[in-house]
Amino acid sequence: MSDEGNPKIYLLPNLMTAGNLFCGFAAVLKILEGALVQVAATPENAAVAEKLAADHFHFAIWCILASCVFDALDGRLARLGGNESPFGREFDSLADIVSFGVAPALMVYRIVLHEFSQAGWVIASLYLVCGALRLARFNCLAAANSVAANKEFKGFPIPAAAGVIASVTLCMLWFESRNLDIGYGKWVLPPLMVFLSWMMFSGFRYPSFKALNWRTTRSLPKFIAIVLVLIFTVMNYQWMPAVIFITYLLYGFLRPFLSRKMKEDIEEEIEDEESEGAPRR
């Protein structure tokens, strides 16, 4: 805080958070545009309207995934420059509730849940409320300088939950664009949203990967493996994000059964890096 009581606003980390918020708002706008196209459709142009609406939803999905990238960058830039602040933490949570709370809930509501008059509102609202509670709990732990809050997340992180929803929806749209019938596949979204609502406020713990930063070193085999995964993901961008996010989701269930060494190899939570690392967020 400055002498006048105004919070310090560090440029680069908060620019990344602003990018997160901008992408989240753009996703909301595109979802609403897609909904308007569907509502205005007539029997004569129904096929064209559905294609146009799918394009809007597709763009919204990429905006949500871009928000995940901005969200990952803002904290790392803050820790790298030692510019972490209460303002940045609160600004980040406000952006997250739009990008990873409102946008995914609205998207699933428009795609599937609107077909249920009351249950649809309840499921979408449940996800949004649990996401807000998840963010509030994280801020309380961070404000208390909890070591556990820095090493790991308690409950499934809301950016990852939004990533699961967005990537699964992206995969479904890809199937439809290839004229592959997904049948009742879209009905997996409502129970998935309920499950993620519970997971965000559950007691399962997930690695934060905060020890992974710009100064982190890796052996040559690990570096090559990471590069290959990145290349494969870019080549199969329609479905690989869903594989990555779902793998992270399932990891929380397997983590308690892994040995300490296996967890360190996967999470790179090396004690030397933690003790010498950048300031905690």
C-alpha atoms as a printed R data frame, in Angstrom:
    type eleno elety resid chain resno       x       y       z
1   ATOM     1    CA   MET     A     1   0.000   0.000   0.000
2   ATOM     2    CA   SER     A     2   1.209   3.527  -0.705
3   ATOM     3    CA   ASP     A     3   1.272   6.385   1.821
4   ATOM     4    CA   GLU     A     4  -2.132   7.584   0.578
5   ATOM     5    CA   GLY     A     5  -3.634   4.158   1.145
6   ATOM     6    CA   ASN     A     6  -3.950   3.346  -2.559
7   ATOM     7    CA   PRO     A     7  -2.982  -0.194  -3.626
8   ATOM     8    CA   LYS     A     8   0.004  -0.717  -5.881
9   ATOM     9    CA   ILE     A     9  -0.995  -1.838  -9.375
10  ATOM    10    CA   TYR     A    10   1.886  -3.668 -11.069
11  ATOM    11    CA   LEU     A    11   1.651  -3.333 -14.831
12  ATOM    12    CA   LEU     A    12   2.527  -6.664 -16.458
13  ATOM    13    CA   PRO     A    13   0.770  -9.096 -14.071
14  ATOM    14    CA   ASN     A    14  -2.398  -7.003 -14.033
15  ATOM    15    CA   LEU     A    15  -2.307  -6.629 -17.822
16  ATOM    16    CA   MET     A    16  -2.459 -10.424 -18.000
17  ATOM    17    CA   THR     A    17  -5.403 -10.412 -15.592
18  ATOM    18    CA   ALA     A    18  -7.094  -7.747 -17.720
19  ATOM    19    CA   GLY     A    19  -6.560 -10.008 -20.739
20  ATOM    20    CA   ASN     A    20  -8.212 -12.824 -18.793
21  ATOM    21    CA   LEU     A    21 -11.209 -10.601 -18.028
22  ATOM    22    CA   PHE     A    22 -11.434  -9.326 -21.618
23  ATOM    23    CA   CYS     A    23 -11.481 -12.877 -23.020
24  ATOM    24    CA   GLY     A    24 -14.119 -13.908 -20.489
25  ATOM    25    CA   PHE     A    25 -16.342 -10.980 -21.426
26  ATOM    26    CA   ALA     A    26 -15.821 -11.708 -25.141
27  ATOM    27    CA   ALA     A    27 -16.894 -15.310 -24.492
28  ATOM    28    CA   VAL     A    28 -20.088 -14.120 -22.784
29  ATOM    29    CA   LEU     A    29 -20.887 -11.805 -25.710
30  ATOM    30    CA   LYS     A    30 -20.337 -14.564 -28.279
31  ATOM    31    CA   ILE     A    31 -22.546 -16.979 -26.350
32  ATOM    32    CA   LEU     A    32 -25.326 -14.375 -26.260
33  ATOM    33    CA   GLU     A    33 -24.908 -13.726 -30.001
34  ATOM    34    CA   GLY     A    34 -25.166 -17.457 -30.663
35  ATOM    35    CA   ALA     A    35 -28.300 -17.642 -28.537
36  ATOM    36    CA   LEU     A    36 -29.882 -14.747 -30.447
37  ATOM    37    CA   VAL     A    37 -29.131 -16.475 -33.754
38  ATOM    38    CA   GLN     A    38 -30.839 -19.657 -32.527
39  ATOM    39    CA   VAL     A    39 -33.886 -17.791 -31.248
40  ATOM    40    CA   ALA     A    40 -34.289 -15.852 -34.531
41  ATOM    41    CA   ALA     A    41 -33.971 -18.985 -36.686
42  ATOM    42    CA   THR     A    42 -36.848 -20.039 -38.906
43  ATOM    43    CA   PRO     A    43 -37.574 -23.488 -40.362
44  ATOM    44    CA   GLU     A    44 -36.234 -22.288 -43.709
45  ATOM    45    CA   ASN     A    45 -32.824 -21.219 -42.406
46  ATOM    46    CA   ALA     A    46 -32.519 -23.523 -39.399
47  ATOM    47    CA   ALA     A    47 -29.427 -25.326 -40.716
48  ATOM    48    CA   VAL     A    48 -27.607 -22.080 -41.519
49  ATOM    49    CA   ALA     A    49 -28.578 -20.603 -38.151
50  ATOM    50    CA   GLU     A    50 -27.264 -23.624 -36.265
51  ATOM    51    CA   LYS     A    51 -23.979 -23.416 -38.164
52  ATOM    52    CA   LEU     A    52 -23.650 -19.707 -37.361
53  ATOM    53    CA   ALA     A    53 -24.526 -20.298 -33.699
54  ATOM    54    CA   ALA     A    54 -21.940 -23.088 -33.516
55  ATOM    55    CA   ASP     A    55 -19.328 -20.662 -34.876
56  ATOM    56    CA   HIS     A    56 -20.172 -18.207 -32.079
57  ATOM    57    CA   PHE     A    57 -19.929 -20.941 -29.451
58  ATOM    58    CA   HIS     A    58 -16.660 -22.118 -30.981
59  ATOM    59    CA   PHE     A    59 -15.183 -18.634 -30.659
60  ATOM    60    CA   ALA     A    60 -16.439 -18.429 -27.050
61  ATOM    61    CA   ILE     A    61 -14.665 -21.681 -26.214
62  ATOM    62    CA   TRP     A    62 -11.358 -20.352 -27.503
63  ATOM    63    CA   CYS     A    63 -11.867 -17.198 -25.468
64  ATOM    64    CA   ILE     A    64 -12.308 -19.287 -22.308
65  ATOM    65    CA   LEU     A    65  -9.195 -21.319 -23.090
66  ATOM    66    CA   ALA     A    66  -7.287 -18.086 -23.784
67  ATOM    67    CA   SER     A    67  -8.407 -16.862 -20.361
68  ATOM    68    CA   CYS     A    68  -6.779 -19.967 -18.877
69  ATOM    69    CA   VAL     A    69  -3.487 -18.961 -20.523
70  ATOM    70    CA   PHE     A    70  -3.709 -15.375 -19.239
71  ATOM    71    CA   ASP     A    71  -4.588 -16.672 -15.770
72  ATOM    72    CA   ALA     A    72  -1.491 -18.875 -15.748
73  ATOM    73    CA   LEU     A    73   0.731 -16.008 -16.882
74  ATOM    74    CA   ASP     A    74  -0.354 -13.311 -14.436
75  ATOM    75    CA   GLY     A    75   0.700 -15.160 -11.302
76  ATOM    76    CA   ARG     A    76   4.007 -16.278 -12.772
77  ATOM    77    CA   LEU     A    77   4.879 -12.757 -13.904
78  ATOM    78    CA   ALA     A    78   4.015 -11.453 -10.454
79  ATOM    79    CA   ARG     A    79   6.174 -14.040  -8.692
80  ATOM    80    CA   LEU     A    80   9.001 -13.597 -11.175
81  ATOM    81    CA   GLY     A    81   9.223  -9.867 -10.544
82  ATOM    82    CA   GLY     A    82   8.390 -10.065  -6.848
83  ATOM    83    CA   ASN     A    83   5.322  -7.929  -7.583
84  ATOM    84    CA   GLU     A    84   2.632  -9.914  -5.832
85  ATOM    85    CA   SER     A    85   0.033  -7.826  -4.066
86  ATOM    86    CA   PRO     A    86  -3.413  -8.086  -2.432
87  ATOM    87    CA   PHE     A    87  -4.780  -5.965  -5.301
88  ATOM    88    CA   GLY     A    88  -3.544  -8.469  -7.878
89  ATOM    89    CA   ARG     A    89  -5.037 -11.370  -5.945
90  ATOM    90    CA   GLU     A    90  -8.470  -9.722  -5.696
91  ATOM    91    CA   PHE     A    91  -8.423  -8.504  -9.319
92  ATOM    92    CA   ASP     A    92  -7.539 -12.026 -10.445
93  ATOM    93    CA   SER     A    93 -10.509 -13.510  -8.587
94  ATOM    94    CA   LEU     A    94 -12.910 -10.949 -10.050
95  ATOM    95    CA   ALA     A    95 -11.686 -11.788 -13.544
96  ATOM    96    CA   ASP     A    96 -11.892 -15.522 -12.823
97  ATOM    97    CA   ILE     A    97 -15.538 -15.388 -11.784
98  ATOM    98    CA   VAL     A    98 -16.418 -13.900 -15.180
99  ATOM    99    CA   SER     A    99 -14.136 -16.027 -17.379
100 ATOM   100    CA   PHE     A   100 -14.410 -19.335 -15.524
101 ATOM   101    CA   GLY     A   101 -17.730 -18.951 -13.724
102 ATOM   102    CA   VAL     A   102 -20.240 -16.926 -15.737
103 ATOM   103    CA   ALA     A   103 -19.005 -17.828 -19.244
104 ATOM   104    CA   PRO     A   104 -18.944 -21.662 -18.861
105 ATOM   105    CA   ALA     A   105 -22.246 -21.691 -16.955
106 ATOM   106    CA   LEU     A   106 -23.918 -19.557 -19.633
107 ATOM   107    CA   MET     A   107 -22.473 -21.674 -22.435
108 ATOM   108    CA   VAL     A   108 -23.698 -24.998 -21.034
109 ATOM   109    CA   TYR     A   109 -27.061 -23.431 -20.216
110 ATOM   110    CA   ARG     A   110 -27.483 -22.284 -23.802
111 ATOM   111    CA   ILE     A   111 -26.326 -25.554 -25.365
112 ATOM   112    CA   VAL     A   112 -28.202 -28.014 -23.145
113 ATOM   113    CA   LEU     A   113 -29.702 -26.698 -19.911
114 ATOM   114    CA   HIS     A   114 -32.211 -24.294 -21.473
115 ATOM   115    CA   GLU     A   115 -34.280 -27.335 -22.404
116 ATOM   116    CA   PHE     A   116 -35.080 -27.739 -18.700
117 ATOM   117    CA   SER     A   117 -37.084 -24.853 -17.314
118 ATOM   118    CA   GLN     A   118 -36.035 -25.023 -13.651
119 ATOM   119    CA   ALA     A   119 -33.334 -27.670 -13.378
120 ATOM   120    CA   GLY     A   120 -31.225 -25.806 -15.938
121 ATOM   121    CA   TRP     A   121 -31.148 -22.649 -13.828
122 ATOM   122    CA   VAL     A   122 -30.313 -24.646 -10.712
123 ATOM   123    CA   ILE     A   123 -27.377 -26.505 -12.287
124 ATOM   124    CA   ALA     A   124 -25.880 -23.406 -13.903
125 ATOM   125    CA   SER     A   125 -26.311 -21.402 -10.684
126 ATOM   126    CA   LEU     A   126 -24.810 -24.210  -8.600
127 ATOM   127    CA   TYR     A   127 -21.665 -24.183 -10.706
128 ATOM   128    CA   LEU     A   128 -21.356 -20.400 -10.483
129 ATOM   129    CA   VAL     A   129 -21.904 -20.275  -6.706
130 ATOM   130    CA   CYS     A   130 -19.466 -23.115  -6.012
131 ATOM   131    CA   GLY     A   131 -16.882 -21.407  -8.213
132 ATOM   132    CA   ALA     A   132 -17.287 -18.149  -6.278
133 ATOM   133    CA   LEU     A   133 -16.998 -19.992  -2.965
134 ATOM   134    CA   ARG     A   134 -13.885 -21.747  -4.262
135 ATOM   135    CA   LEU     A   135 -12.252 -18.413  -5.128
136 ATOM   136    CA   ALA     A   136 -13.232 -16.871  -1.790
137 ATOM   137    CA   ARG     A   137 -11.731 -19.793   0.118
138 ATOM   138    CA   PHE     A   138  -8.512 -19.582  -1.873
139 ATOM   139    CA   ASN     A   139  -8.186 -15.852  -1.148
140 ATOM   140    CA   CYS     A   140  -8.699 -16.481   2.572
141 ATOM   141    CA   LEU     A   141  -5.942 -19.113   2.600
142 ATOM   142    CA   ALA     A   142  -3.623 -16.895   0.567
143 ATOM   143    CA   ALA     A   143  -4.250 -13.902   2.842
144 ATOM   144    CA   ALA     A   144  -3.327 -16.073   5.817
145 ATOM   145    CA   ASN     A   145  -0.021 -16.931   4.064
146 ATOM   146    CA   SER     A   146  -0.929 -20.601   4.105
147 ATOM   147    CA   VAL     A   147   1.960 -22.753   2.883
148 ATOM   148    CA   ALA     A   148  -0.523 -25.361   1.655
149 ATOM   149    CA   ALA     A   149  -2.259 -22.741  -0.486
150 ATOM   150    CA   ASN     A   150   1.019 -22.116  -2.307
151 ATOM   151    CA   LYS     A   151   2.082 -25.737  -2.839
152 ATOM   152    CA   GLU     A   152  -1.319 -27.129  -3.751
153 ATOM   153    CA   PHE     A   153  -4.951 -26.293  -4.341
154 ATOM   154    CA   LYS     A   154  -7.655 -27.547  -2.008
155 ATOM   155    CA   GLY     A   155 -10.496 -28.413  -4.342
156 ATOM   156    CA   PHE     A   156 -10.410 -28.435  -8.118
157 ATOM   157    CA   PRO     A   157  -9.311 -24.989  -9.396
158 ATOM   158    CA   ILE     A   158 -12.035 -23.036 -11.189
159 ATOM   159    CA   PRO     A   159  -9.834 -22.271 -14.252
160 ATOM   160    CA   ALA     A   160  -9.291 -26.009 -14.694
161 ATOM   161    CA   ALA     A   161 -13.033 -26.657 -14.226
162 ATOM   162    CA   ALA     A   162 -13.814 -24.131 -16.954
163 ATOM   163    CA   GLY     A   163 -11.101 -25.737 -19.078
164 ATOM   164    CA   VAL     A   164 -12.782 -29.134 -18.728
165 ATOM   165    CA   ILE     A   165 -16.161 -27.756 -19.789
166 ATOM   166    CA   ALA     A   166 -14.772 -25.697 -22.670
167 ATOM   167    CA   SER     A   167 -12.495 -28.439 -24.018
168 ATOM   168    CA   VAL     A   168 -15.184 -31.141 -23.840
169 ATOM   169    CA   THR     A   169 -17.603 -28.823 -25.660
170 ATOM   170    CA   LEU     A   170 -14.903 -28.066 -28.246
171 ATOM   171    CA   CYS     A   171 -14.471 -31.784 -28.835
172 ATOM   172    CA   MET     A   172 -18.229 -32.208 -29.315
173 ATOM   173    CA   LEU     A   173 -18.392 -29.353 -31.825
174 ATOM   174    CA   TRP     A   174 -15.493 -30.939 -33.706
175 ATOM   175    CA   PHE     A   175 -17.370 -34.239 -33.938
176 ATOM   176    CA   GLU     A   176 -20.439 -32.435 -35.270
177 ATOM   177    CA   SER     A   177 -18.367 -30.507 -37.832
178 ATOM   178    CA   ARG     A   178 -17.122 -33.852 -39.175
179 ATOM   179    CA   ASN     A   179 -20.727 -35.032 -39.501
180 ATOM   180    CA   LEU     A   180 -20.193 -37.564 -36.747
181 ATOM   181    CA   ASP     A   181 -23.314 -38.176 -34.708
182 ATOM   182    CA   ILE     A   182 -22.595 -37.722 -31.001
183 ATOM   183    CA   GLY     A   183 -26.097 -38.911 -30.176
184 ATOM   184    CA   TYR     A   184 -26.826 -38.128 -26.558
185 ATOM   185    CA   GLY     A   185 -23.236 -36.997 -26.017
186 ATOM   186    CA   LYS     A   186 -24.178 -33.429 -25.182
187 ATOM   187    CA   TRP     A   187 -26.119 -34.667 -22.164
188 ATOM   188    CA   VAL     A   188 -22.824 -35.399 -20.463
189 ATOM   189    CA   LEU     A   189 -22.404 -31.659 -19.853
190 ATOM   190    CA   PRO     A   190 -25.070 -31.175 -17.125
191 ATOM   191    CA   PRO     A   191 -23.838 -34.011 -14.839
192 ATOM   192    CA   LEU     A   192 -20.258 -32.953 -15.574
193 ATOM   193    CA   MET     A   193 -21.079 -29.429 -14.419
194 ATOM   194    CA   VAL     A   194 -22.666 -30.749 -11.208
195 ATOM   195    CA   PHE     A   195 -19.648 -32.965 -10.593
196 ATOM   196    CA   LEU     A   196 -17.229 -30.076 -11.137
197 ATOM   197    CA   SER     A   197 -19.307 -27.915  -8.776
198 ATOM   198    CA   TRP     A   198 -18.734 -30.469  -6.041
199 ATOM   199    CA   MET     A   199 -15.081 -30.955  -6.946
200 ATOM   200    CA   MET     A   200 -14.299 -27.226  -6.701
201 ATOM   201    CA   PHE     A   201 -15.387 -27.178  -3.071
202 ATOM   202    CA   SER     A   202 -14.244 -30.702  -2.202
203 ATOM   203    CA   GLY     A   203 -11.272 -31.722  -0.101
204 ATOM   204    CA   PHE     A   204  -9.284 -33.203  -2.991
205 ATOM   205    CA   ARG     A   205  -5.893 -31.570  -3.415
206 ATOM   206    CA   TYR     A   206  -4.250 -30.654  -6.698
207 ATOM   207    CA   PRO     A   207  -0.702 -29.458  -7.390
208 ATOM   208    CA   SER     A   208  -0.412 -25.755  -8.082
209 ATOM   209    CA   PHE     A   209   2.789 -26.132 -10.169
210 ATOM   210    CA   LYS     A   210   3.950 -22.804  -8.732
211 ATOM   211    CA   ALA     A   211   7.480 -24.180  -8.429
212 ATOM   212    CA   LEU     A   212   7.466 -24.361 -12.229
213 ATOM   213    CA   ASN     A   213   8.699 -20.970 -13.421
214 ATOM   214    CA   TRP     A   214  10.929 -19.287 -16.006
215 ATOM   215    CA   ARG     A   215  14.087 -20.410 -14.199
216 ATOM   216    CA   THR     A   216  13.084 -24.050 -13.898
217 ATOM   217    CA   THR     A   217  15.495 -26.528 -15.506
218 ATOM   218    CA   ARG     A   218  14.686 -29.977 -16.885
219 ATOM   219    CA   SER     A   219  16.683 -32.935 -18.106
220 ATOM   220    CA   LEU     A   220  16.949 -33.469 -21.865
221 ATOM   221    CA   PRO     A   221  14.528 -36.454 -21.983
222 ATOM   222    CA   LYS     A   222  11.878 -34.496 -20.031
223 ATOM   223    CA   PHE     A   223  12.377 -31.458 -22.245
224 ATOM   224    CA   ILE     A   224  11.936 -33.549 -25.407
225 ATOM   225    CA   ALA     A   225   8.832 -35.209 -23.943
226 ATOM   226    CA   ILE     A   226   7.282 -31.810 -23.147
227 ATOM   227    CA   VAL     A   227   8.026 -30.530 -26.647
228 ATOM   228    CA   LEU     A   228   6.477 -33.637 -28.221
229 ATOM   229    CA   VAL     A   229   3.336 -33.266 -26.103
230 ATOM   230    CA   LEU     A   230   3.033 -29.614 -27.115
231 ATOM   231    CA   ILE     A   231   3.452 -30.444 -30.806
232 ATOM   232    CA   PHE     A   232   0.919 -33.272 -30.576
233 ATOM   233    CA   THR     A   233  -1.526 -30.954 -28.782
234 ATOM   234    CA   VAL     A   234  -1.211 -28.291 -31.492
235 ATOM   235    CA   MET     A   235  -1.729 -30.907 -34.207
236 ATOM   236    CA   ASN     A   236  -4.825 -32.270 -32.470
237 ATOM   237    CA   TYR     A   237  -6.151 -29.094 -30.881
238 ATOM   238    CA   GLN     A   238  -9.762 -30.237 -31.323
239 ATOM   239    CA   TRP     A   239  -9.564 -32.971 -28.654
240 ATOM   240    CA   MET     A   240  -6.169 -32.883 -26.910
241 ATOM   241    CA   PRO     A   241  -7.135 -30.019 -24.542
242 ATOM   242    CA   ALA     A   242  -9.962 -32.232 -23.247
243 ATOM   243    CA   VAL     A   243  -7.467 -35.055 -22.621
244 ATOM   244    CA   ILE     A   244  -5.121 -32.721 -20.727
245 ATOM   245    CA   PHE     A   245  -7.804 -31.144 -18.524
246 ATOM   246    CA   ILE     A   246  -9.520 -34.466 -17.757
247 ATOM   247    CA   THR     A   247  -6.152 -36.030 -16.900
248 ATOM   248    CA   TYR     A   248  -5.541 -33.223 -14.403
249 ATOM   249    CA   LEU     A   249  -9.033 -33.772 -12.970
250 ATOM   250    CA   LEU     A   250  -8.445 -37.498 -12.494
251 ATOM   251    CA   TYR     A   251  -4.986 -36.899 -11.030
252 ATOM   252    CA   GLY     A   252  -6.578 -35.556  -7.851
253 ATOM   253    CA   PHE     A   253  -8.115 -38.984  -7.214
254 ATOM   254    CA   LEU     A   254  -4.851 -40.854  -7.878
255 ATOM   255    CA   ARG     A   255  -2.541 -38.430  -6.041
256 ATOM   256    CA   PRO     A   256  -3.058 -39.806  -2.500
257 ATOM   257    CA   PHE     A   257  -1.919 -43.246  -3.656
258 ATOM   258    CA   LEU     A   258   1.344 -42.093  -5.263
259 ATOM   259    CA   SER     A   259   4.684 -42.235  -3.502
260 ATOM   260    CA   ARG     A   260   6.454 -39.011  -2.519
261 ATOM   261    CA   LYS     A   261   9.059 -39.505  -5.262
262 ATOM   262    CA   MET     A   262   6.433 -40.059  -7.960
263 ATOM   263    CA   LYS     A   263   4.594 -36.908  -6.896
264 ATOM   264    CA   GLU     A   264   7.822 -34.894  -6.988
265 ATOM   265    CA   ASP     A   265   8.638 -36.216 -10.467
266 ATOM   266    CA   ILE     A   266   5.189 -35.274 -11.750
267 ATOM   267    CA   GLU     A   267   4.634 -32.008  -9.921
268 ATOM   268    CA   GLU     A   268   8.230 -30.748  -9.795
269 ATOM   269    CA   GLU     A   269   7.626 -29.592  -6.230
270 ATOM   270    CA   ILE     A   270  11.281 -29.760  -5.261
271 ATOM   271    CA   GLU     A   271  12.037 -28.443  -1.781
272 ATOM   272    CA   ASP     A   272  15.151 -26.550  -2.895
273 ATOM   273    CA   GLU     A   273  13.124 -24.664  -5.507
274 ATOM   274    CA   GLU     A   274  10.436 -23.872  -2.968
275 ATOM   275    CA   SER     A   275  12.892 -22.470  -0.441
276 ATOM   276    CA   GLU     A   276  14.673 -20.349  -3.072
277 ATOM   277    CA   GLY     A   277  11.633 -19.494  -5.157
278 ATOM   278    CA   ALA     A   278   9.953 -16.199  -5.815
279 ATOM   279    CA   PRO     A   279   7.597 -14.585  -3.284
280 ATOM   280    CA   ARG     A   280   4.314 -16.339  -2.687
281 ATOM   281    CA   ARG     A   281   1.124 -15.051  -4.194
